[in-house]
């Protein structure tokens, strides 16, 4: 889709226990958190290869956490954020 703009916001919201989140159920199935240290471990990082018309198309990052996978646009934003926050480790 052309013209799509995404503005990620990185913030410290304080203790997670104090938050009351009300995500849109049509867009969010489940809310979970991942510590920065978890995201920086190589065993929790991967890539998904997409094919178009039977040929290699493109590769996108994936972050793993048990039953959860961070993928798609969220993984791209996460990867870019890790590059900014921890350039010596990511």
C-alpha positions as a Markdown table, in Angstrom:
| # | Residue | x | y | z |
|---|---|---|---|---|
| 1 | Unk | 0.0 | 0.0 | 0.0 |
| 2 | Unk | 1.5 | 3.3 | -1.0 |
| 3 | Unk | 1.4 | 6.3 | 1.2 |
| 4 | Unk | 1.3 | 4.3 | 4.4 |
| 5 | Unk | 3.1 | 6.1 | 7.3 |
| 6 | Unk | 4.0 | 4.5 | 10.6 |
| 7 | Unk | 5.2 | 6.5 | 13.6 |
| 8 | Unk | 6.6 | 4.1 | 16.2 |
| 9 | Unk | 6.8 | 5.5 | 19.8 |
| 10 | Unk | 9.3 | 4.2 | 22.3 |
| 11 | Unk | 8.5 | 5.1 | 25.8 |
| 12 | Unk | 9.0 | 4.0 | 29.4 |
| 13 | Unk | 5.5 | 3.5 | 30.8 |
| 14 | Unk | 6.6 | 2.5 | 34.3 |
| 15 | Unk | 5.8 | -0.8 | 36.0 |
| 16 | Unk | 3.8 | -3.1 | 33.7 |
| 17 | Unk | 1.6 | -4.1 | 36.7 |
| 18 | Unk | 0.3 | -0.6 | 36.9 |
| 19 | Unk | -0.9 | -0.4 | 33.3 |
| 20 | Unk | -4.5 | -1.0 | 32.2 |
| 21 | Unk | -4.4 | -1.8 | 28.5 |
| 22 | Unk | -7.6 | -1.9 | 26.4 |
| 23 | Unk | -6.5 | -2.9 | 22.8 |
| 24 | Unk | -9.0 | -3.1 | 20.0 |
| 25 | Unk | -10.1 | -6.7 | 19.9 |
| 26 | Unk | -10.6 | -6.5 | 16.1 |
| 27 | Unk | -6.9 | -5.7 | 15.7 |
| 28 | Unk | -5.1 | -7.3 | 18.8 |
| 29 | Unk | -5.6 | -10.9 | 19.8 |
| 30 | Unk | -3.2 | -10.9 | 22.8 |
| 31 | Unk | -0.9 | -8.4 | 24.5 |
| 32 | Unk | 2.5 | -9.7 | 25.8 |
| 33 | Unk | 5.8 | -8.2 | 26.7 |
| 34 | Unk | 9.4 | -9.1 | 25.8 |
| 35 | Unk | 12.4 | -7.8 | 27.7 |
| 36 | Unk | 15.1 | -6.1 | 25.6 |
| 37 | Unk | 17.6 | -8.7 | 26.8 |
| 38 | Unk | 15.4 | -11.5 | 25.3 |
| 39 | Unk | 15.1 | -9.7 | 21.9 |
| 40 | Unk | 18.9 | -9.3 | 21.8 |
| 41 | Unk | 19.6 | -13.1 | 22.2 |
| 42 | Unk | 20.4 | -14.7 | 18.9 |
| 43 | Unk | 18.4 | -17.8 | 19.6 |
| 44 | Unk | 15.3 | -15.6 | 19.7 |
| 45 | Unk | 15.9 | -14.0 | 16.4 |
| 46 | Unk | 15.1 | -15.3 | 13.0 |
| 47 | Unk | 14.0 | -14.5 | 9.5 |
| 48 | Unk | 11.1 | -15.4 | 7.3 |
| 49 | Unk | 11.6 | -15.8 | 3.5 |
| 50 | Unk | 8.7 | -14.9 | 1.3 |
| 51 | Unk | 8.3 | -16.1 | -2.3 |
| 52 | Unk | 6.4 | -14.5 | -5.0 |
| 53 | Unk | 5.4 | -16.3 | -8.2 |
| 54 | Unk | 7.4 | -19.3 | -7.0 |
| 55 | Unk | 10.7 | -17.3 | -6.7 |
| 56 | Unk | 12.5 | -15.7 | -3.8 |
| 57 | Unk | 10.8 | -12.4 | -3.0 |
| 58 | Unk | 12.0 | -10.9 | 0.2 |
| 59 | Unk | 13.2 | -11.6 | 3.8 |
| 60 | Unk | 11.7 | -10.1 | 7.0 |
| 61 | Unk | 12.9 | -10.5 | 10.6 |
| 62 | Unk | 11.0 | -12.6 | 13.2 |
| 63 | Unk | 11.4 | -12.6 | 17.0 |
| 64 | Unk | 10.5 | -15.7 | 18.9 |
| 65 | Unk | 9.1 | -16.1 | 22.4 |
| 66 | Unk | 7.5 | -19.5 | 23.1 |
| 67 | Unk | 4.1 | -19.6 | 21.5 |
| 68 | Unk | 4.4 | -15.9 | 20.4 |
| 69 | Unk | 6.1 | -14.6 | 17.3 |
| 70 | Unk | 6.7 | -11.0 | 16.5 |
| 71 | Unk | 6.6 | -10.7 | 12.7 |
| 72 | Unk | 5.5 | -8.4 | 9.9 |
| 73 | Unk | 5.6 | -4.6 | 10.4 |
| 74 | Unk | 6.0 | -5.0 | 14.2 |
| 75 | Unk | 9.2 | -7.1 | 13.7 |
| 76 | Unk | 10.6 | -4.5 | 11.2 |
| 77 | Unk | 10.0 | -1.7 | 13.7 |
| 78 | Unk | 11.5 | -3.9 | 16.5 |
| 79 | Unk | 14.6 | -4.6 | 14.4 |
| 80 | Unk | 15.1 | -0.9 | 13.6 |
| 81 | Unk | 14.6 | 0.0 | 17.3 |
| 82 | Unk | 17.2 | -2.6 | 18.4 |
| 83 | Unk | 19.7 | -1.2 | 15.9 |
| 84 | Unk | 19.2 | 2.3 | 17.5 |
| 85 | Unk | 19.1 | 1.1 | 21.2 |
| 86 | Unk | 21.8 | -1.5 | 21.1 |
| 87 | Unk | 24.0 | -1.0 | 18.0 |
| 88 | Unk | 26.9 | -2.8 | 19.5 |
| 89 | Unk | 24.8 | -5.9 | 20.3 |
| 90 | Unk | 22.4 | -6.1 | 17.4 |
